[in-house]
Amino acid sequence: MLATAIAFIKKDFLQDISYKAGFTLKLVTILFPASIFYFLGDVFEGATSAFLKPYGGAYFPFVLIGVALLDYHTLSLQVFSNSIRESQMMGTLEIMLLTPPRLSAMILYSSLWGYIFTSFRFVLYLVAGVLLFGLDLGEANFLGAFLVLLFSIICFAGLGITVASVIMLIKEAGSASILLGSLSLLLGGVAYPVEVMPGWLTRLSSLLPLTHSLQAMRGALLQGQSFAQLLPEISVLLLFSLIFFPLGLLAFHLAVQRTKVTGTLGHY
């Protein structure tokens, strides 16, 4: 299993770096949103918002964490679907079913490099914030942040696998990805605290994993919250993980079985 996972990571890594210009741009372009939000924060400097006080009162650190963590959510909604779509178009999906690992395991393996690379980008966001824009992480609880990130990835992956299951059945799931991505961007507190929204939207946002991921990640990195302080949000993320990930795998298994019955497994 480990050897298979490493083989997938190596394959995707080599494929990624073979397009050197594109690979470099994926790293360099993190400076653009970071710069935009830094200068946007300057516009509101001195105008302290009560909603930002729990995060130090500054807008830039708040939104930088939001944009960096959003990368994982976006990746999760795309990477599993793209893997299925690519296999269907190349005619290799049925062949994958004949290999010893289960198809669900193969799909998970295909996402590993994406999560590794996104983690590298996440670190670069923080490094750029500290070195170029004066982001203060002196009190950060990095171990707590890692735990938050781990459960966040599991939650997001469950949603992404569910979207991939839809692709298996109807051969198109772009609308589902866009809808989930838009809802999370609107309600998850990426660019603004969820408290600024009307009460009913704030309550609705609590049903999204991204909301709790961002609350906990900002608490760990910007406020240096202890594990005890992070526990409520981590507990919610753990609950979401125990629900979304198994359900995603179950939905994927049922979708594969259905396409076998209908003979549409390799159709796209």
C-alpha positions in Angstrom: 0.0 0.0 0.0 2.8 2.4 0.9 4.7 1.5 -2.2 1.7 2.2 -4.3 1.0 5.5 -2.7 4.7 6.6 -3.2 4.5 5.5 -6.8 1.4 7.7 -7.4 3.1 10.7 -5.7 6.3 10.2 -7.8 4.3 9.9 -11.0 2.2 13.0 -10.3 5.3 15.0 -9.1 7.3 14.1 -12.3 4.3 15.0 -14.4 3.8 18.3 -12.6 7.5 19.5 -12.8 7.7 18.4 -16.5 5.7 21.6 -17.2 8.3 23.9 -15.6 6.7 27.2 -16.4 3.3 26.1 -15.1 4.9 24.6 -12.0 6.8 27.8 -11.2 3.7 29.9 -11.8 1.7 27.8 -9.3 4.3 28.9 -6.7 4.9 32.5 -7.7 1.2 33.4 -8.1 0.7 33.2 -4.3 2.3 36.6 -4.1 -0.5 38.2 -6.1 -3.5 37.5 -3.8 -1.2 38.1 -0.8 -0.2 41.5 -2.1 -3.8 42.4 -3.1 -5.1 41.7 0.4 -2.2 43.3 2.1 -2.8 46.6 0.2 -6.6 46.2 0.7 -5.9 45.9 4.4 -4.0 49.2 4.2 -7.1 50.9 2.9 -8.9 50.1 6.2 -5.9 50.6 8.5 -7.0 52.5 11.6 -10.6 51.6 11.1 -10.8 48.8 13.6 -13.7 46.4 13.2 -15.2 44.8 16.3 -15.5 41.6 14.2 -11.7 41.5 13.6 -10.7 42.2 17.2 -10.5 38.4 18.1 -8.0 38.0 15.3 -5.8 40.9 16.3 -7.8 43.7 14.6 -5.9 43.5 11.3 -7.6 42.4 8.1 -4.5 41.1 6.2 -3.7 38.2 8.6 -7.3 37.2 8.7 -7.8 37.0 5.0 -4.4 35.5 4.3 -5.3 32.4 6.4 -8.7 32.3 4.7 -7.2 32.3 1.2 -4.5 29.8 2.0 -6.9 27.3 3.6 -9.4 27.7 0.8 -6.8 26.1 -1.5 -7.4 22.8 0.2 -11.1 23.1 -0.2 -10.8 23.9 -3.9 -8.4 21.1 -4.5 -10.6 18.6 -2.8 -13.6 19.5 -5.0 -11.5 19.1 -8.1 -8.8 16.5 -7.7 -11.0 13.3 -7.3 -13.3 14.4 -10.1 -10.4 15.2 -12.4 -8.8 11.8 -11.7 -12.1 10.0 -12.6 -12.6 12.2 -15.7 -9.1 11.7 -16.9 -9.3 7.9 -16.5 -12.6 7.8 -18.3 -11.3 9.9 -21.2 -8.1 7.8 -21.5 -10.0 4.5 -21.2 -8.1 3.3 -18.2 -10.9 3.4 -15.6 -12.0 -0.2 -16.3 -8.4 -1.4 -16.3 -7.9 0.2 -12.9 -10.7 -2.0 -11.6 -8.6 -5.1 -12.5 -5.7 -4.0 -10.4 -5.2 -5.4 -6.8 -5.9 -2.1 -5.0 -9.6 -1.0 -4.8 -10.6 1.8 -7.1 -11.4 4.0 -4.1 -7.9 3.5 -2.9 -6.5 4.4 -6.3 -8.5 7.6 -6.3 -7.2 8.5 -2.9 -3.6 7.8 -4.0 -4.1 10.1 -7.0 -4.9 13.0 -4.7 -1.8 12.7 -2.5 0.6 14.8 -4.6 -2.1 17.5 -4.8 -2.4 17.7 -1.1 1.4 17.7 -0.6 1.8 20.5 -3.1 -1.0 22.5 -1.6 0.6 22.1 1.8 3.8 23.5 0.4 1.8 26.5 -1.0 0.2 26.9 2.4 3.6 27.2 4.0 4.7 29.6 1.3 1.7 31.8 2.0 2.7 32.0 5.7 6.4 32.6 4.9 5.6 35.3 2.4 3.2 36.9 4.9 6.0 36.9 7.6 8.9 38.0 5.4 7.2 40.4 3.0 4.1 41.7 4.8 5.0 41.6 8.5 2.6 38.8 9.5 3.1 38.0 13.2 3.1 34.3 14.1 5.1 34.6 17.2 2.4 33.2 19.4 1.2 30.6 16.9 0.3 27.0 18.0 1.7 25.2 15.0 1.0 21.7 16.4 -2.7 22.7 16.9 -2.8 24.2 13.4 -1.5 20.9 12.0 -4.2 18.9 13.8 -6.8 21.3 12.5 -5.4 21.0 9.0 -5.5 17.2 9.2 -9.2 17.0 10.1 -10.0 19.7 7.6 -8.4 17.7 4.7 -10.4 14.6 5.7 -13.6 16.6 5.7 -12.9 18.3 2.4 -11.8 15.0 0.8 -15.1 13.4 1.8 -17.0 16.2 -0.1 -14.7 15.8 -3.1 -15.2 12.1 -3.3 -18.9 12.6 -3.2 -18.6 15.0 -6.2 -16.5 12.3 -8.0 -19.3 9.9 -7.4 -21.7 12.2 -9.2 -19.3 12.2 -12.1 -19.4 8.4 -12.2 -23.1 8.5 -12.6 -24.0 11.5 -14.7 -20.5 12.2 -16.3 -20.6 15.8 -15.3 -20.3 17.4 -11.9 -18.9 20.9 -12.6 -22.1 22.5 -11.3 -21.9 20.6 -8.0 -18.3 21.7 -7.5 -19.1 25.3 -8.4 -22.1 25.3 -6.0 -20.2 23.8 -3.1 -17.2 26.1 -3.7 -19.4 29.2 -4.0 -21.4 28.4 -0.9 -18.2 27.8 1.1 -16.6 31.1 -0.2 -19.8 33.0 0.6 -20.6 31.5 4.0 -17.3 30.0 5.2 -15.7 33.2 6.4 -12.8 33.3 3.9 -12.8 37.0 3.3 -14.8 38.3 6.2 -15.9 37.0 9.6 -19.2 35.0 9.5 -20.5 37.3 12.3 -21.0 40.1 9.8 -23.7 38.1 8.0 -27.4 38.0 9.1 -28.1 35.6 11.9 -29.7 33.0 9.8 -26.7 32.9 7.4 -24.3 32.7 10.3 -26.2 29.7 11.6 -26.2 28.2 8.1 -22.4 28.7 7.9 -21.9 26.4 10.9 -23.0 23.5 8.7 -19.9 24.0 6.5 -16.6 22.3 7.5 -14.7 25.3 6.1 -16.2 27.6 8.6 -14.9 25.6 11.5 -11.6 25.0 9.8 -11.0 28.7 9.4 -12.1 29.5 13.0 -9.7 26.9 14.4 -6.8 27.7 12.1 -7.0 31.4 12.8 -7.3 30.7 16.5 -4.2 28.5 16.4 -2.0 30.7 14.1 -3.2 34.2 14.9 -4.3 33.9 18.6 -2.0 31.1 19.7 -5.0 29.3 21.2 -4.2 26.2 23.3 -5.5 22.7 22.5 -8.2 23.2 25.1 -9.4 26.4 23.4 -9.3 24.7 20.0 -11.1 21.6 21.2 -14.7 22.7 20.4 -13.9 23.5 16.7 -11.6 20.4 16.4 -14.4 18.2 17.8 -16.8 19.6 15.1 -14.2 18.9 12.4 -13.7 15.3 13.8 -17.5 14.8 13.7 -17.6 16.1 10.1 -14.7 13.8 9.2 -16.5 10.7 10.7 -19.6 11.6 8.6 -18.4 13.0 5.3 -15.4 10.7 4.6 -17.2 7.3 5.1 -20.3 8.7 3.3 -18.1 9.8 0.4 -16.5 6.4 0.1 -19.9 4.7 0.3 -21.3 7.0 -2.4 -18.3 6.2 -4.6 -18.7 2.5 -4.1 -22.4 2.6 -4.9 -21.7 4.7 -8.0 -19.1 2.2 -9.3 -21.5 -0.7 -8.7 -24.3 1.2 -10.5 -22.1 2.0 -13.6 -21.1 -1.6 -13.8 -24.7 -2.7 -13.9 -25.5 -0.1 -16.6 -22.3 -0.7 -18.5 -21.4 3.0 -18.4 -18.3 2.9 -16.3 -15.9 4.1 -19.0 -18.4 6.5 -20.7 -17.7 10.3 -20.5 
